[in-house]
Amino acid sequence: MRTPFSRVFAQLGFLRFGAASLRPTPEEQRVMHLFRNRAELKKSFNQAQGELQQWRDRLKQQEGLTAQWQERLQNLERRLSQPETAYPALVFYQLRDLWQVGRSLLEQLIRELRQQREAVERGAFQRECLRHRELRLQALERTCHELEEQASAATVTAQALTLQLGHERGWWRYLQRRALRRRLHEANLRQLQSADALQAARDEREQVANEPEPRFPGLSLAMRRAINLTGIAYAHILHGRIESSALLEPMRAALVAEEVPAAEYGDRAACELLMTQIQRTRWSLQQRIMLKDQLQQTTLGLRPLLRYADEHTSVPDAAALAEGSVGSRALLEDAWGISALLL
């Protein structure tokens, strides 16, 4: 007859046997692994199918855009093949090119000013960095010299105390020897400290001498503001030159139009007159005679109107800059796309 303990042990053994029987066999483990791989492959396949469909949609969109541009090109070819429609097309694209001329001139001026001022400020920054490094090296050199003298003095003191301690013999000189040993210990400690400090100063001097050249942080805020003001003044001058030729509104209309107007510029004679006027205006925009004086006068007139959103902003407030009779609406109206060119 089994005792209660034996029955309990038997039940526990049964549980162990049952748990062992629930473990998957190697064959079952391989099947489960195959199912997991199949699920992952199916997920990857679905993702690839989704990406493929996205690329197909983009391709259809691109094909639609290409078809639209081909249709526009064919329409333009038909217009250019007929004298009554070719001249308005020439006027239309010359007006657009007139805006591009002003934009290129403004972009060139800002780029040249930026390059010039960057070269000046970069040179000043490098000179200041070299001067600061030289001052640090000189200070470290003085520190090394002082520490060398301290280490040499500590060494001489330790040697002298060691020699003196060798002469103090006899039991009656015990107190003198004890005082000398204490002084020698302090001298050796100062010698070690001086040597460590000297080595640290030499390492720092070498580190400073081998430091890489600091990276130029870029133009200062004041210089970026000055360049932006000059760019706005130049945009104002170009705006005035084209406004005096009565081509400002036709140029703006040509910029926003998607196609060549059917009958916007008149007959052939009127179109030829307009193209002549466009060429004169183009030449006027490209003139740089007295440009420096004009820029100086315009910037002086605009400087009292400058307002900035905060102390870190380099682009002035467009509405404040357009106030008064001497103000400029170039930034407010984004003449020549100047807002994208300012620093």
PEVENFEN-V930387 format. One record per residue. N is the residue number from 1. PHI is phi in radians with two decimals (* if undefined). PSI is psi in degrees with one decimal (NA if undefined). OMEGA is omega in whole degrees, 0 to 359 (none if undefined). Layout:
n:phi:psi:omega
N:PHI:PSI:OMEGA
N:PHI:PSI:OMEGA
This chain:
n:phi:psi:omega
1:*:131.2:184
2:-1.37:142.7:174
3:-1.35:163.0:177
4:-1.02:-34.8:180
5:-1.18:-37.7:180
6:-1.17:-37.4:177
7:-1.13:-39.6:178
8:-1.09:-45.7:178
9:-1.08:-36.5:179
10:-1.15:-40.7:178
11:-1.12:-41.4:178
12:-1.11:-39.7:177
13:-1.09:-37.9:178
14:-1.12:-40.5:178
15:-1.12:-40.2:179
16:-1.13:-39.7:179
17:-1.15:-40.8:180
18:-1.14:-40.1:179
19:-1.14:-38.3:179
20:-1.16:-33.6:181
21:-1.27:-20.5:179
22:-1.43:-11.0:179
23:-1.19:136.2:180
24:-1.19:143.9:176
25:-1.33:163.9:177
26:-0.96:-37.1:178
27:-1.14:-41.9:179
28:-1.16:-37.1:177
29:-1.09:-40.3:178
30:-1.12:-40.2:179
31:-1.12:-43.7:178
32:-1.09:-39.8:178
33:-1.10:-40.1:178
34:-1.12:-40.5:179
35:-1.12:-40.9:178
36:-1.10:-44.1:178
37:-1.08:-39.0:179
38:-1.11:-40.5:179
39:-1.15:-41.5:179
40:-1.16:-41.6:178
41:-1.10:-39.6:178
42:-1.12:-40.4:178
43:-1.12:-44.5:178
44:-1.12:-38.4:179
45:-1.12:-41.4:179
46:-1.13:-39.8:177
47:-1.11:-43.4:178
48:-1.10:-38.8:177
49:-1.10:-40.2:178
50:-1.13:-43.7:178
51:-1.11:-39.0:178
52:-1.09:-40.3:179
53:-1.17:-38.0:177
54:-1.08:-43.6:179
55:-1.15:-34.8:177
56:-1.14:-40.7:178
57:-1.12:-42.7:178
58:-1.10:-39.0:179
59:-1.10:-41.1:178
60:-1.11:-41.8:178
61:-1.08:-43.5:179
62:-1.14:-38.4:177
63:-1.12:-37.6:177
64:-1.13:-43.7:177
65:-1.11:-40.6:178
66:-1.10:-39.4:178
67:-1.13:-39.1:178
68:-1.10:-45.0:180
69:-1.18:-35.0:175
70:-1.12:-38.7:178
71:-1.15:-41.2:177
72:-1.11:-40.8:179
73:-1.10:-41.4:177
74:-1.13:-40.7:177
75:-1.09:-41.1:179
76:-1.14:-40.1:177
77:-1.09:-39.7:177
78:-1.14:-38.8:179
79:-1.13:-43.9:182
80:-1.23:-19.2:180
81:-1.38:-14.7:181
82:-1.99:129.7:182
83:-1.03:-38.1:184
84:-1.22:-21.3:178
85:-1.91:-14.4:182
86:-1.26:-40.7:183
87:-1.16:-42.4:174
88:-1.04:-35.7:178
89:-1.14:-39.9:178
90:-1.10:-42.4:179
91:-1.11:-42.9:181
92:-1.02:-47.7:183
93:-1.35:-26.6:175
94:-1.24:-34.6:175
95:-1.14:-40.5:176
96:-1.12:-41.6:179
97:-1.16:-29.1:178
98:-1.10:-41.4:176
99:-1.12:-39.6:180
100:-1.14:-33.3:177
101:-1.09:-48.3:178
102:-1.08:-40.8:178
103:-1.08:-44.3:181
104:-1.13:-40.2:179
105:-1.12:-43.8:179
106:-1.14:-42.6:178
107:-1.11:-39.9:179
108:-1.12:-42.3:180
109:-1.10:-47.9:181
110:-1.11:-39.0:179
111:-1.14:-43.4:180
112:-1.13:-44.1:178
113:-1.08:-40.6:180
114:-1.14:-44.0:180
115:-1.11:-42.4:180
116:-1.12:-48.9:183
117:-1.23:-32.4:176
118:-1.13:-40.5:179
119:-1.10:-40.9:180
120:-1.18:-49.6:183
121:-1.22:-32.8:177
122:-1.13:-43.4:178
123:-1.09:-43.2:178
124:-1.12:-39.3:179
125:-1.12:-43.4:179
126:-1.15:-40.8:178
127:-1.11:-40.4:179
128:-1.16:-39.4:177
129:-1.11:-42.1:178
130:-1.14:-39.9:179
131:-1.14:-43.5:179
132:-1.12:-40.2:178
133:-1.14:-40.6:180
134:-1.12:-39.5:178
135:-1.13:-41.2:178
136:-1.11:-42.4:179
137:-1.13:-39.2:179
138:-1.12:-42.4:178
139:-1.12:-41.7:179
140:-1.18:-34.3:177
141:-1.12:-42.1:177
142:-1.12:-40.8:178
143:-1.09:-43.5:178
144:-1.08:-40.8:180
145:-1.12:-43.4:179
146:-1.13:-41.5:180
147:-1.20:-33.8:175
148:-1.10:-42.1:178
149:-1.13:-41.5:178
150:-1.11:-43.5:179
151:-1.13:-38.8:179
152:-1.17:-41.3:178
153:-1.14:-39.6:178
154:-1.13:-37.5:179
155:-1.16:-43.4:179
156:-1.10:-42.0:180
157:-1.10:-43.2:180
158:-1.12:-40.8:179
159:-1.14:-41.1:180
160:-1.13:-41.2:179
161:-1.16:-37.6:177
162:-1.10:-42.6:179
163:-1.16:-41.1:180
164:-1.15:-37.6:179
165:-1.12:-32.1:178
166:-1.20:-25.4:179
167:-1.50:-18.7:182
168:-1.48:93.1:181
169:-2.08:165.5:181
170:1.69:147.2:184
171:-1.20:-27.2:181
172:-1.27:-8.2:178
173:-1.82:21.7:182
174:-1.04:-45.8:182
175:-1.12:-38.6:178
176:-1.13:-41.1:180
177:-1.14:-38.5:179
178:-1.13:-40.5:178
179:-1.16:-38.9:179
180:-1.16:-39.5:178
181:-1.10:-40.1:178
182:-1.11:-43.2:178
183:-1.16:-36.9:179
184:-1.17:-39.2:177
185:-1.08:-44.1:178
186:-1.12:-39.0:179
187:-1.15:-41.8:177
188:-1.11:-38.6:178
189:-1.12:-43.4:177
190:-1.11:-35.8:178
191:-1.10:-45.4:179
192:-1.13:-43.9:179
193:-1.08:-42.0:178
194:-1.12:-39.6:179
195:-1.15:-42.5:178
196:-1.11:-44.3:179
197:-1.12:-38.2:179
198:-1.14:-42.8:179
199:-1.14:-40.1:178
200:-1.11:-40.6:179
201:-1.16:-38.6:178
202:-1.15:-40.5:177
203:-1.11:-42.1:179
204:-1.14:-38.7:178
205:-1.09:-42.6:178
206:-1.15:-38.6:179
207:-1.13:-42.1:179
208:-1.15:-39.9:180
209:-1.15:-29.3:182
210:-1.74:8.2:179
211:-1.11:138.7:177
212:-1.20:157.5:180
213:-1.15:129.2:180
214:-1.06:147.1:181
215:-1.32:135.1:180
216:-1.15:123.1:185
217:-1.30:-7.5:181
218:1.84:177.8:182
219:-1.10:145.5:178
220:-1.24:162.2:181
221:-1.09:-41.9:180
222:-1.08:-39.8:180
223:-1.24:-39.1:177
224:-1.11:-38.3:176
225:-1.13:-40.6:180
226:-1.14:-42.6:179
227:-1.13:-41.8:179
228:-1.10:-40.4:178
229:-1.11:-41.1:177
230:-1.12:-40.2:177
231:-1.11:-41.4:178
232:-1.13:-40.4:178
233:-1.09:-40.2:179
234:-1.18:-40.3:176
235:-1.06:-38.0:178
236:-1.13:-41.0:179
237:-1.14:-46.2:178
238:-1.10:-37.7:178
239:-1.09:-41.2:178
240:-1.17:-36.9:180
241:-1.14:-42.9:182
242:-1.35:-26.8:179
243:-1.20:-32.6:179
244:-1.24:-15.7:180
245:-1.64:1.2:179
246:1.11:23.1:179
247:-1.86:4.4:184
248:-1.14:-50.2:181
249:-1.17:-45.6:175
250:-1.02:-36.5:179
251:-1.17:-42.8:178
252:-1.10:-41.6:179
253:-1.12:-38.1:179
254:-1.18:-31.1:181
255:-1.22:-36.8:183
256:-1.56:-15.1:181
257:-1.31:140.5:179
258:-1.52:-26.7:181
259:-2.31:166.4:178
260:-1.21:126.1:178
261:-1.04:143.0:183
262:-1.16:-50.7:182
263:-2.47:74.9:185
264:-1.91:-30.1:189
265:-1.97:9.2:176
266:1.53:-164.1:183
267:-1.42:-168.8:185
268:-1.11:-42.7:181
269:-1.10:-42.5:179
270:-1.15:-38.2:179
271:-1.15:-41.6:178
272:-1.10:-38.5:177
273:-1.12:-41.5:178
274:-1.13:-40.2:179
275:-1.15:-36.2:175
276:-1.11:-42.5:179
277:-1.15:-36.0:178
278:-1.13:-41.6:179
279:-1.13:-39.4:177
280:-1.13:-41.5:179
281:-1.16:-38.7:177
282:-1.06:-43.0:178
283:-1.14:-38.4:179
284:-1.12:-39.5:179
285:-1.13:-35.2:185
286:-1.44:-5.8:180
287:-1.24:132.2:180
288:-2.05:12.0:178
289:-1.21:130.8:181
290:1.05:17.7:182
291:-1.17:-37.8:180
292:-1.07:-43.0:179
293:-1.16:-39.7:179
294:-1.12:-42.5:178
295:-1.11:-39.1:180
296:-1.15:-44.2:179
297:-1.13:-41.7:182
298:-1.18:-42.0:179
299:-1.16:-36.8:177
300:-1.11:-36.9:179
301:-1.26:-30.6:182
302:-1.52:-21.0:186
303:-1.03:-40.3:178
304:-1.14:-17.1:182
305:-1.61:-1.1:185
306:-1.19:128.7:174
307:-2.40:138.6:181
308:-2.15:149.0:182
309:-1.11:-38.5:177
310:-2.71:-178.3:185
311:-1.32:-7.8:180
312:-1.84:-1.0:184
313:-1.55:136.8:180
314:-1.81:-13.8:180
315:-1.74:124.4:183
316:-1.26:166.1:178
317:-1.25:125.1:186
318:-1.20:-39.0:182
319:-1.17:-42.5:179
320:-1.14:-33.7:181
321:-1.26:-18.2:181
322:-1.65:2.1:182
323:-1.34:152.0:174
324:1.37:174.4:182
325:-1.32:-22.0:181
326:-1.74:3.4:181
327:-1.25:169.9:180
328:-2.21:134.9:177
329:-1.72:11.6:184
330:-1.08:-45.3:180
331:-1.31:-36.0:181
332:-1.13:-38.7:180
333:-1.63:1.7:179
334:0.94:49.6:179
335:-1.08:132.4:179
336:1.08:18.3:182
337:1.10:39.1:188
338:-1.19:-26.4:182
339:-1.06:-28.5:179
340:-1.45:-11.7:183
341:-1.75:-17.8:183
342:-1.23:150.6:182
343:-1.45:NA:none
